Amino acid sequence: MACKSVECAGIASSDTAHVWHPYTQHRGAPPPVPIVRGEGALLFDDTGRPIVDAISSWWVTTHGHGHPGIARAIAAQAEQLEQVIFTGFTHAPAAMLATDLTGRLPDGLTRVFYSDDGSTAVEVAIKIAFQYWSNVGERRTHIAALAHAYHGDTFGAMSASAPSMFTAPFADNLFEVIRLPAPDSTSVLGALDQVLDSAGDTVAALIIEPLLQGAGGMRMWDPETLRGMRARTAARGVLLIADEVLTGFGRTGPLFACQAAGVSPDIICLSKGLTGGFLPLGATVVREEIFAAFASADWTHTLFHGHSYTANPLACAAARASLALLDDESSARRCAIERQHRARLARVRTHARVGNARVLGTVAAFDIAGDAGYLNPIGRALSAFALKAGVLLRPLGNVVYVLPPYCITEEQLDLVYDTIEQFLERDPASS
Ligand SMILES: *Cc1c(COP(=O)(O)O)cnc(C)c1O
């Protein structure tokens, strides 16, 4: 259904006049596409044209746009209680979500601290790690993190992230991090051993993205290395922070990527798929021993951190509804997506310009030959080509990935791959 309202006509001019978009170079940018409706894996623009959302709207949409069950849960909660201060007060959605979550997370993660998004979930994890050591009377002032890491856009999260074009203007204001090699390199565990041997008792935590480094280039790594990291950090008492902001809620196959390796971290960061993609919400979940170090007769041991909308009831209600949908049926859908990824990539990878085709659960990726890096124009060329064909793709430079909502149909996913193949088969000189 095309949108003919006055508001629709005004979207473009109001946007151009007053809106500043994320990760957007506004000079020369094509006008943003006004979206008026979403259903399942489809978005509909203001002319009623469907667009297959092959990237889950920046990796958040799990069960599909406009899922009626989640929409109803939010509406019912809005009529009951939309918001309440979360210190000194609590409410059913937050309390019950904490029970729902801790029942599904890797063993030992029992205590939930809510925040607003992935970056704040990471900030909270880093602050908890530093203050935990301070509270127990040890001076551990360093964070270790991996090459190619991405943990968010706030200052602590940027510090933990690998230095890049994104963080360069702030380099002088980021705190120093012990930088380990990429987790897919053969040297990472040896380098971790070296750091732990020479300075282990100054390291508060190691932060990682289990099995899949997302924004750093959809780089996949193996469960064996993750087990090696867990064993080494546990032996030295170093906290292991698993940033599952992207990988959580079935994205890589199992409910949480750590579970594929049989690993339980000390702290886990959650967001993105937490609410099924309906509302912003973050959660940092820790072991009870960590929480216990903050519950003290000494008031200075308090975690003095919180946000205005901490544990917003609407977001928590959405998260509970979304979590309930991650059942056997969803698991079967995710397996079907993985199978289709493998089948279609088998053809894509035969293309001369394609390298390093890879799949992890519902995420598929490959590289197009040429300069590595976010500014490689081939990604933008594919984006524009795909949009014309009714597919939303947003490569990371020359890294193309497909990361669909779990409800995507076989035909819709075929359209995504058909479009990618048509792009690859064009005359390279025209890209
Ligand atoms: C997206 C992402 C973040 C940041 O989450 P925001 O909600 O965008 O702040 C942190 N860590 C990982 C692994 C992510 O993919």
The ligand as an SDF file (V2000), in Angstrom:
LIG
                    3D

 15 15  0  0  0  0  0  0  0  0999 V2000
   26.7840   -3.3260   17.5830 C   0  0  0  0  0  0  0  0  0  0  0  0
   27.7600   -3.8070   18.5870 C   0  0  0  0  0  0  0  0  0  0  0  0
   28.0240   -3.0820   19.7560 C   0  0  0  0  0  0  0  0  0  0  0  0
   27.4210   -1.7170   20.0160 C   0  0  0  0  0  0  0  0  0  0  0  0
   26.0360   -1.7850   20.1640 O   0  0  0  0  0  0  0  0  0  0  0  0
   25.1460   -0.4690   19.9340 P   0  0  0  0  0  0  0  0  0  0  0  0
   23.7700   -0.8880   20.3230 O   0  0  0  0  0  0  0  0  0  0  0  0
   25.2680   -0.1220   18.4830 O   0  0  0  0  0  0  0  0  0  0  0  0
   25.6900    0.5960   20.8210 O   0  0  0  0  0  0  0  0  0  0  0  0
   28.8910   -3.6280   20.6790 C   0  0  0  0  0  0  0  0  0  0  0  0
   29.4790   -4.8160   20.4650 N   0  0  0  0  0  0  0  0  0  0  0  0
   29.2520   -5.5440   19.3650 C   0  0  0  0  0  0  0  0  0  0  0  0
   29.9000   -6.8710   19.2050 C   0  0  0  0  0  0  0  0  0  0  0  0
   28.3930   -5.0660   18.3800 C   0  0  0  0  0  0  0  0  0  0  0  0
   28.2020   -5.7670   17.2520 O   0  0  0  0  0  0  0  0  0  0  0  0
  1  2  1  0
  2  3  1  0
  2 14  2  0
  3  4  1  0
  3 10  2  0
  4  5  1  0
  5  6  1  0
  6  7  2  0
  6  8  1  0
  6  9  1  0
 10 11  1  0
 11 12  2  0
 12 13  1  0
 12 14  1  0
 14 15  1  0
M  END
$$$$
